[in-house]
Amino acid sequence: MKNYKNLFPIFKNNPDLHYLDSTATSLKPQVVLDKMMDYYINYSANIHRGLYPISERATEEYEKVREKTAKFIGAKKSGEIIFTSGATDSINLVANGWGENNLKEGDEIVVSIAEHHSNFVPWQELAKKRKLVFQISDLSFSEKITKNTKLLAINHVSNVLGTINDIKSIIKKARTINPDICVVVDGAQAVAHISVNVTDLDCDFYCFSGHKMYGPTGVGVLYGKVDRLVQMNPVRFGGGMIKTVDLHNSTWADTPEKFEAGTPPIGEVIGLGVAIDFINEIGMENIMVHEKELIEYLFGKLKGIKWINILGLQNLVKLSERIGVVSMYSNDKRVGTSHDMADILGRKFNVAVRAGHHCAMPLHTKFGIKTGTVRASLGIYNDKNDIDELIKGLKHFYKIFNS
Amino acid sequence: MDDIYKEIILEHYQNPNHRGKIEAERNVGNANKRSSNVSLRSKVYVAGEVNMTCGDSLKIFAKIINDKIVDAKFEGGGCAISMAAVDMLLDKVIGMKLSDVKKMSGAEIEKMMGVELTPSRKKCAYLGLEVLKKL
């Protein structure tokens, strides 16, 4: 197995770190940090309308990332890419900018039970505000869709189950029921692990964060089909997004600037561009092969531990239809909860996992899990040793409660 | 043996002394709310707290006469640290004045448990005290 750890400086500073929390945020390769530092020490000017060389350079670098991002996710043009502060911000922009402007009382919207709160709560709130009919679909995603369903919000990859949803088929099916349905896809857990082509998927909006794909925090992406972006109103107002301002009225700049009020996270966008290069250089195929080998290894090991249950495993799925995310809990009442498990893994084994509901309480409730699960998730830097340490830690945890 | 998951903590988690509830004799208090009409007679108070992000939920029943806690029980679920802490805490506070319990600090909880906790685990350990302070 190829070792990618040396590309990530955090392992130089924390050589014993077993980082299994990539679903929360991925670690950052040196090349991303170098490029951001390069911006800050060599041309850290504001973009647009700076008529001096370093501003022109910053603008050029910033806009280059828009093109790169469009290409990365198979958008038809760079104008379909809006930079936001993250996937949550992207989804809120759709809810408040598109939803507010295009949904009216009595319209149905369908959200899946497996959504991260970021693709659940904005719709729940919008539904209350605009008196929409808020429908929750089960894991099949499409059974609640009717010809009155105006919007469907679904994830490409579940941040809890790790399952890759067949978005293309779901969207196709939804469009046979209502051709004009607006489909918002949360791709935050997909972009670093599988190839994404928004044009092929035929989604209306696609949202993701930079920091879950080896890029910096503070930057995210909203892809929107041109027709949908035309229907969307800006929700943040200020510099950079206007065309004209007089004492009484203002007019807006064209898309995408219209949706990027204020100084954007320039250094972070430039960092995101390198994260895309980083993924492309390793190659998504190689990433998938690497992670698949680890997923199989991880599931093989977990299967041998009788007191561990894996959330949603019976509903799923071949290992080939999932990324390296596994949420587990103990079926032995004597042992502690997910919090105890994660604490012991972290303090005693330097294994970084997450405990709780992973911002998906409706899904945990559906499975009857009250005290949360422990989620281990993989990235390109992981190796079998990380998984061995996890397993060692789990066994130690069990022993503490059964000695 | 883990430095936090000491025998005594595991014992309180797995075999708690105070699990259960106390039926109200007269005025029934609501969770999260101290019942009104404070009197000097024996009365059962109930207070609760949920921390849904980590899955802890806790309800404490306390029988109080003249500011003195004469009995207390708890219901709920959560991590070993939060559940052991509340059981140990009830051991300690039964017989104490509620007004004195309300003056207790988080540091006293750690002292009582005989452990030093990381910031995230302090939150677990202090849950019981937080609820008692609502009584």
Contacts between the chains, C-beta under 8 A, distances in Angstrom:
chain1	res1	chain2	res2	distance
A	334	B	14	5.7
A	336	B	5	7.7
A	336	B	13	7.1
A	336	B	79	5.6
A	336	B	80	3.8
A	337	B	55	6.3
A	337	B	77	7.7
A	337	B	78	6.5
A	337	B	79	4.5
A	337	B	80	7.2
A	338	B	54	7.8
A	338	B	55	7.0
A	338	B	79	7.7
A	339	B	54	5.3
A	339	B	55	7.4
A	339	B	56	7.9
A	339	B	78	7.6
A	339	B	79	3.7
A	339	B	81	7.4
A	339	B	82	7.9
A	339	B	124	6.5
A	340	B	5	7.4
A	340	B	79	4.9
A	340	B	80	4.8
A	340	B	81	6.9
A	343	B	4	7.5
A	343	B	79	7.9
A	343	B	81	7.9
A	343	B	118	7.6
A	343	B	120	7.6
A	343	B	121	6.2
A	344	B	2	6.5
A	344	B	5	7.3
A	347	B	4	7.9
A	347	B	118	7.2
A	348	B	2	6.9
A	355	B	54	6.8
A	356	B	53	5.3
A	356	B	54	5.1
A	356	B	55	6.6
A	357	B	52	7.0
A	357	B	53	6.4
A	357	B	55	7.0
A	361	B	52	6.4
A	369	B	55	7.9
A	370	B	55	5.5
A	370	B	57	7.4
A	370	B	77	6.0
A	371	B	54	7.7
A	371	B	55	3.6
A	371	B	56	7.4
A	371	B	77	5.8
A	371	B	78	6.4
A	371	B	79	7.1
A	372	B	54	6.2
A	372	B	55	4.2
A	400	B	1	7.5
A	400	B	2	5.4
A	400	B	5	4.9
A	400	B	10	7.2
A	401	B	5	7.6
A	401	B	10	6.5
A	401	B	14	7.5
A	401	B	80	7.5
A	403	B	1	7.9
